[in-house]
Amino acid sequence: MDPPAPVWVSVRKLLPLGTEILAPRNRAGLRIETELPGLLFEWARREDGGLLGWVTYQLVTADDQWSRPVSHYVPAHLVRRRGPARRQQFGDRRPRTRG
């Protein structure tokens, strides 16, 4: 895709938390959010017909001291397009919600 498309990546589902969640917190450890903003660069077809998206997103430490860009293939069901917020889509005009 040129340019890359802004997307949300379901990182918590991609990198599920294990039993070590009961361990003491490490402030320098990576923070795994439910969803993170990222960029989708391409789609690739799996041999079974499913789709994988090549995405890049940032993993940040719990103390916000550093971040690391991560790029890899992610199953299509864990990627969703990111667009403008509803309040930005309509500007001053509000859509009717009732009768």
N, C-alpha and C positions, 0 to 999 in steps of 0.2 A: 504494500500500500504506500502510495506516495501522495501526500505526507502520511505519517503514521496516525492512526485513529486513537483519540483518547478513550480509555476504557476503565472499568472497575475490575479488579482481580480479587476473587474470593480466596484470599491467602489463608484464612483460618481453615477452610475446607481442603485446600491444597496441602498445607502443612499442619495436620491435626496435632493438637497437644496430647502428649502421652501421659503416663502415670507419674512422670517426674514433676508434674505441675504442683505436687504437694511439697516439693523441695523448697528451701528458702529462696526468695527472689534475688536475682543477680541484676543490679542496676546497670551493669555494663552489657547485659545480655540483649539479644535481639527482641524487639517488641513485635509480636505477631498480631496484627489487627484483623478484624473481621474482613474488611475490604480495604484495598489500597488503590489509589489512582495509578494508572500506568499507561503505556502506549502499546498499541497493537501494530506490528510491522507486517505480518503476513499470516495467511491460513495455510495449513498443510493437511492433506487428507491422509488418515491412517489406513492401513491395509484392510481393516474391517469396515471401512466406510465412514468412521467418525472424523471429527475435525479437531485439530490442535491449532492454537494461536501462538505465534512467537511474540511474547510480550516482555517489556522491561518495566520494572517498578523499583522503588527504593525500600530497603529494609533499614530501620532506624533502631538504635539502642534505646533501652528504657530511659536512660538519662539524657537522651538527645545529644550526646557528645559526638557521634559519628553516624554516617549512613553509608550504605553500600548499594550500588545499582545491581540488580539481579535480572538476568535475561535467560529465558528458557521457554520451551513449549508448555502450554497449559491447555487442558481439555476445554473445549468450547463452552460447556455448561458452567464453567467457573469464570467466564469472561462476559461482561456486559458493557454495552456502549455507554459512554459518559457524555452527557450533553449539558446544555445550560439548565440552570435551576428553573423551576416553573415561574418564579417571580421575575426572572430575567427573560423568559420566553414571551411574556405578555406585556412587559413594560407597565405603563399606567393603566392599560385596559385590562380589566379583570373578567375572566370568563364567568358566565352565569352558572351557578351551581344549583339553584332552586327555581322552580316554576317560572 
